[in-house]
Amino acid sequence: MAASTPSVLLIYTGGTIGMIENPETGALENFDFERLLKYVPELKRFNCHLSAEQFDPPIDSSDMEPRYWAKLVEIISANYDRVDGFVILHGTDTMAYTASALSFMLENLSKPVILTGSQLPIGMLRTDGKENLITSIEIAAAKNPDGTAIVPEVCIFFENHLMRGNRTTKINAENFNAFRSFNYPPLARAGIHLKYEPSRIRHSDATKPLKPHYLFDTNVVILTLFPGIQESIISSLLHVPGLKAVVLKTFGSGNAPQKPWFIKQLKDATDRGIILVNITQCSSGAVEMERYETGIQLLQAGVISGYDSTPECAVTKLMFLLGHGLSNQEIREKMNSCLIGEITKTAL
């Protein structure tokens, strides 16, 4: 192939896109990645050099955890200088967590890392996997006239939309439009043509080398508030041994009960060094704790704003920062900062 021919590495972790129905049992089973060409012969028509690596054995995305994120970063780092982009085939259930985590782990990323998958196995007649895979490869290989990547970000591509990975959440278990980026618009849309939105795409300093990170601390929990939640439940959770941070999912624009015991529990937790991050339960919108009295009380208790973070992003960002041995104050400052396009600071 010509030297200018782009190259893309496919990384198969597991998930529905790489499964085939057992004709005897009807169960879905993982199949050898090499058989992919049988089901997607269109890949042979790409003006692109494709190579592949796969997890052995493949894992269900429900079993995804930080050690597998580290494995993905190892693969990307080891192949970074020889390929132009990466496509990660991943189960949909935890894809948004993986995309969020990788966005922090791949510092100074200047090449596309596109996660995709499918709701139906790629061997089925009506599968959405073919279009998702083909378009993801096209995006991963796409370059500007100067040779730089058009989308040098960690993204999710699904059902015609390219979304920033750390802004994306799974919203549907049945339909093909399984993912949505509520608080940040798509980076590209696929129709007859691929329409990119250059003003929305984030670019790192291309002169800096990729800096891979591998450390995580998983002493984090998500607490979703609801009317009638009991003090004993909150107290038990906030006193879990080793707990370091809590993502607090509050009502509306960051509101929570004004009961004295509740505020005291939060204040005592922050005094013990536990980091409390406030995000909204709403799919769209941001936390604005200075808007109502209930939010102001949270600020006074030491709770920090998560702005318009997705739950997936908030928890992986906390795990990432905790894993790097930063001080409590440094973590609080970085949670209030936009590190890689994950929050909209104007939300407050």
C-alpha distance (Angstrom), angle and dihedral (degrees) to the residues before:
residue distance angle dihedral
M1 . . .
A2 3.77 . .
A3 3.77 116.7 .
S4 3.80 90.1 -116.7
T5 3.81 93.0 58.3
P6 3.80 107.6 114.7
S7 3.79 120.3 -124.5
V8 3.79 128.8 -147.8
L9 3.79 129.9 -169.9
L10 3.80 116.5 -145.2
I11 3.81 114.6 -152.3
Y12 3.78 115.9 -165.5
T13 3.80 113.1 -161.0
G14 3.79 98.0 166.8
G15 3.79 134.9 -92.3
T16 3.77 139.2 120.9
I17 3.80 96.4 -52.8
G18 3.81 90.6 66.7
M19 3.78 99.0 44.4
I20 3.78 134.1 99.6
E21 3.78 131.4 -162.5
N22 3.80 116.6 -105.6
P23 3.84 104.0 -127.7
E24 3.83 91.8 -146.6
T25 3.80 102.1 45.3
G26 3.80 101.7 19.9
A27 3.79 88.4 -132.0
L28 3.80 121.2 137.6
E29 3.79 112.9 -114.7
N30 3.79 133.8 -179.6
F31 3.76 114.3 -103.5
D32 3.77 132.6 -158.5
F33 3.79 110.8 -78.2
E34 3.81 89.8 -135.0
R35 3.80 88.7 71.0
L36 3.78 89.9 64.7
L37 3.80 91.3 96.0
K38 3.79 89.5 59.4
Y39 3.78 91.1 61.0
V40 3.80 97.7 35.0
P41 3.82 105.6 35.8
E42 3.82 87.9 161.5
L43 3.80 87.5 79.7
K44 3.80 88.6 74.7
R45 3.81 89.2 64.3
F46 3.80 94.8 58.9
N47 3.79 117.4 113.5
C48 3.75 84.8 -138.3
H49 3.77 136.3 95.8
L50 3.80 109.4 -119.9
S51 3.77 126.5 -162.9
A52 3.77 129.7 170.5
E53 3.77 144.8 -150.4
Q54 3.76 127.3 -179.0
F55 3.76 139.8 -166.1
D56 3.79 110.2 -106.5
P57 2.91 107.4 -122.8
P58 3.80 99.9 19.4
I59 3.79 113.8 -126.0
D60 3.76 132.2 -138.1
S61 3.78 108.9 -116.2
S62 3.81 89.2 -122.2
D63 3.81 85.8 70.0
M64 3.81 93.7 51.5
E65 3.81 113.6 129.1
P66 3.83 140.0 156.0
R67 3.82 95.4 -79.6
Y68 3.80 88.7 61.5
W69 3.80 90.8 47.4
A70 3.81 86.7 54.5
K71 3.80 89.5 50.1
L72 3.80 90.5 53.6
V73 3.80 90.7 49.8
E74 3.81 89.9 50.0
I75 3.81 91.0 53.2
I76 3.80 92.6 46.3
S77 3.81 92.7 46.5
A78 3.82 93.0 47.8
N79 3.82 92.0 51.6
Y80 3.79 99.1 33.0
D81 3.78 97.6 106.2
R82 3.80 96.7 45.3
V83 3.83 102.5 49.4
D84 3.79 135.4 50.1
G85 3.78 98.7 -140.8
F86 3.79 147.1 -4.8
V87 3.80 134.2 -128.3
I88 3.80 116.5 -163.9
L89 3.80 116.3 -160.1
H90 3.77 105.4 -151.4
G91 3.79 140.6 163.8
T92 3.78 112.7 -96.6
D93 3.81 99.5 -129.1
T94 3.82 96.3 75.9
M95 3.78 100.5 14.7
A96 3.82 92.9 112.5
Y97 3.81 90.6 53.5
T98 3.80 91.5 51.5
A99 3.80 92.7 46.2
S100 3.80 91.2 50.0
A101 3.79 93.0 47.5
L102 3.82 93.9 47.8
S103 3.80 91.3 50.9
F104 3.82 88.7 64.2
M105 3.81 96.2 36.7
L106 3.81 95.5 54.5
E107 3.80 101.7 63.4
N108 3.83 115.9 -171.8
L109 3.81 91.4 13.5
S110 3.80 110.6 180.0
K111 3.82 99.6 169.7
P112 3.82 131.7 68.3
V113 3.80 119.5 -93.6
I114 3.80 105.7 -173.7
L115 3.79 121.6 -173.9
T116 3.78 118.6 -159.9
G117 3.77 141.8 153.8
S118 3.76 139.4 153.9
Q119 3.77 144.8 -108.0
L120 3.81 91.8 -135.4
P121 3.84 126.2 42.4
I122 3.78 113.3 -96.0
G123 3.80 91.7 -118.2
M124 3.80 93.2 62.0
L125 3.77 120.9 98.2
R126 3.83 96.6 -121.7
T127 3.78 96.7 38.3
D128 3.78 119.6 149.7
G129 3.79 88.3 -156.7
K130 3.80 97.1 88.3
E131 3.79 96.7 58.7
N132 3.80 92.7 40.6
L133 3.79 91.8 51.5
I134 3.79 97.6 43.0
T135 3.80 94.5 47.5
S136 3.81 92.3 44.6
I137 3.80 89.9 55.1
E138 3.79 90.7 48.5
I139 3.82 90.6 52.1
A140 3.81 92.8 45.6
A141 3.81 89.9 53.6
A142 3.81 97.1 42.6
K143 3.81 116.9 116.8
N144 3.77 137.8 -178.2
P145 3.83 118.7 -119.0
D146 3.82 88.9 -95.8
G147 3.81 90.9 58.3
T148 3.81 97.5 -106.3
A149 3.79 121.1 128.4
I150 3.80 116.3 -92.5
V151 3.81 92.1 -143.3
P152 3.83 110.2 27.0
E153 3.81 93.4 174.8
V154 3.79 142.1 97.5
C155 3.80 102.5 -100.0
I156 3.77 143.3 167.1
F157 3.79 118.3 -133.1
F158 3.78 116.1 -163.7
E159 3.79 134.6 150.0
N160 3.80 97.2 -8.3
H161 3.82 96.8 -45.1
L162 3.80 129.0 105.5
M163 3.80 108.7 -156.2
R164 3.79 133.6 -177.3
G165 3.79 104.1 -100.7
N166 3.79 98.2 -132.3
R167 3.81 91.3 49.9
T168 3.78 96.2 53.1
T169 3.79 133.8 96.0
K170 3.79 134.4 177.6
I171 3.79 110.6 -108.9
N172 3.80 106.0 167.4
A173 3.80 133.2 45.4
E174 3.82 96.3 -172.4
N175 3.80 112.3 31.9
F176 3.78 126.6 71.5
N177 3.81 91.9 -118.3
A178 3.80 89.9 74.0
F179 3.82 98.6 153.0
R180 3.77 136.7 54.5
S181 3.78 136.6 -176.7
F182 3.79 101.2 -152.6
N183 3.79 100.7 176.1
Y184 3.79 101.7 36.5
P185 3.81 126.4 45.3
P186 3.82 122.3 -119.0
L187 3.80 118.1 -82.6
A188 3.80 90.6 -142.0
R189 3.78 141.5 -1.6
A190 3.78 125.9 -146.1
G191 3.78 118.1 -141.3
I192 3.77 127.3 125.3
H193 3.80 83.2 -34.1
L194 3.77 133.0 23.1
K195 3.80 105.4 -108.3
Y196 3.79 112.7 -161.2
E197 3.80 124.2 -163.8
P198 3.83 102.9 -145.0
S199 3.82 94.7 -175.5
R200 3.81 90.5 60.9
I201 3.80 96.9 49.0
R202 3.78 118.7 97.5
H203 3.81 120.0 -136.7
S204 3.78 125.4 -162.1
D205 3.79 123.1 -153.0
A206 3.80 101.1 -76.4
T207 3.80 91.4 -157.3
K208 3.81 91.3 66.1
P209 3.81 118.9 83.1
L210 3.77 122.3 -119.8
K211 3.80 110.3 -86.7
P212 3.80 110.0 -158.3
H213 3.81 120.6 -156.1
Y214 3.78 126.8 -160.6
L215 3.81 108.5 172.3
F216 3.80 125.0 107.9
D217 3.79 135.8 164.5
T218 3.79 111.7 -154.5
N219 3.83 97.8 -167.0
V220 3.79 89.0 117.9
V221 3.79 132.5 112.3
I222 3.81 136.9 -171.4
L223 3.81 115.6 -132.7
T224 3.80 116.6 -165.6
L225 3.79 114.3 -161.7
F226 3.80 122.2 -140.5
P227 3.80 135.2 171.9
G228 3.79 109.5 -80.6
I229 3.79 97.5 21.1
Q230 3.80 108.7 162.4
E231 3.80 127.5 -121.7
S232 3.79 90.8 -132.5
I233 3.80 90.9 58.9
I234 3.79 94.2 49.5
S235 3.80 92.4 42.9
S236 3.80 91.9 50.9
L237 3.78 92.1 49.4
L238 3.81 94.9 46.7
H239 3.82 90.3 50.8
V240 3.81 96.9 51.1
P241 3.84 105.8 135.7
G242 3.79 111.6 -102.6
L243 3.80 95.3 11.6
K244 3.81 110.7 152.4
A245 3.80 106.9 168.2
V246 3.79 142.1 17.0
V247 3.79 129.6 -158.5
L248 3.80 102.6 -147.5
K249 3.80 113.2 -155.2
T250 3.79 105.0 -156.4
F251 3.79 136.2 179.0
G252 3.79 124.5 -81.4
S253 3.78 113.7 -37.6
G254 3.79 93.8 1.1
N255 3.79 104.6 -57.9
A256 3.80 128.0 152.2
P257 3.82 138.8 173.3
Q258 3.81 115.2 -64.4
K259 3.80 93.6 -145.3
P260 3.82 110.1 137.3
W261 3.81 92.9 -129.9
F262 3.80 91.0 54.8
I263 3.80 95.1 51.3
K264 3.81 89.9 44.6
Q265 3.81 91.9 52.9
L266 3.81 90.1 52.8
K267 3.80 93.5 44.9
D268 3.81 92.0 49.3
A269 3.81 90.1 49.3
T270 3.81 93.8 52.3
D271 3.82 89.3 46.2
R272 3.83 87.4 56.6
G273 3.82 89.4 53.9
I274 3.80 98.9 -101.3
I275 3.80 111.3 144.6
L276 3.81 114.2 -133.8
V277 3.80 117.9 -163.4
N278 3.79 120.3 -168.9
I279 3.82 120.0 -144.1
T280 3.78 129.2 162.6
Q281 3.79 125.3 -106.0
C282 3.80 87.8 -140.0
S283 3.79 116.4 101.8
S284 3.79 91.7 -133.9
G285 3.77 131.0 35.9
A286 3.78 137.5 38.0
V287 3.77 143.5 -90.8
E288 3.81 113.7 -96.0
M289 3.79 104.7 177.9
E290 3.81 93.9 174.8
R291 3.80 91.8 59.8
Y292 3.82 100.0 76.8
E293 3.79 135.6 24.9
T294 3.81 91.1 -113.5
G295 3.81 90.6 58.7
I296 3.80 93.0 45.4
Q297 3.80 89.0 57.0
L298 3.79 89.3 55.8
L299 3.80 90.4 52.5
Q300 3.77 90.0 51.0
A301 3.81 89.3 51.4
G302 3.81 90.1 57.0
V303 3.81 98.9 -101.6
I304 3.82 113.0 148.7
S305 3.77 127.4 -146.2
G306 3.77 121.9 -103.2
Y307 3.82 89.0 -167.5
D308 3.81 107.9 -157.9
S309 3.81 97.4 -22.4
T310 3.77 119.9 148.9
P311 3.81 114.1 -124.5
E312 3.81 89.1 -113.6
C313 3.79 91.8 54.1
A314 3.80 96.0 43.0
V315 3.80 94.2 52.6
T316 3.82 96.5 43.4
K317 3.81 92.0 45.5
L318 3.80 90.2 53.0
M319 3.81 92.0 47.0
F320 3.81 90.0 49.3
L321 3.81 95.1 49.2
L322 3.80 93.5 43.6
G323 3.78 90.1 51.0
H324 3.79 92.4 59.2
G325 3.79 96.0 61.8
L326 3.79 96.8 -115.6
S327 3.76 120.9 162.3
N328 3.79 120.4 -100.6
Q329 3.80 90.4 -106.9
E330 3.82 93.0 49.1
I331 3.79 91.0 51.6
R332 3.80 91.8 48.7
E333 3.81 90.0 50.9
K334 3.81 93.4 48.3
M335 3.80 92.1 46.8
N336 3.80 85.4 56.1
S337 3.81 90.8 49.2
C338 3.80 131.7 78.0
L339 3.81 102.9 -122.4
I340 3.78 102.4 170.0
G341 3.81 107.7 2.7
E342 3.81 93.3 -75.2
I343 3.82 98.9 128.9
T344 3.79 138.8 31.0
K345 3.80 106.8 -126.7
T346 3.82 91.6 -164.9
A347 3.80 86.0 69.4
L348 3.81 86.1 92.7
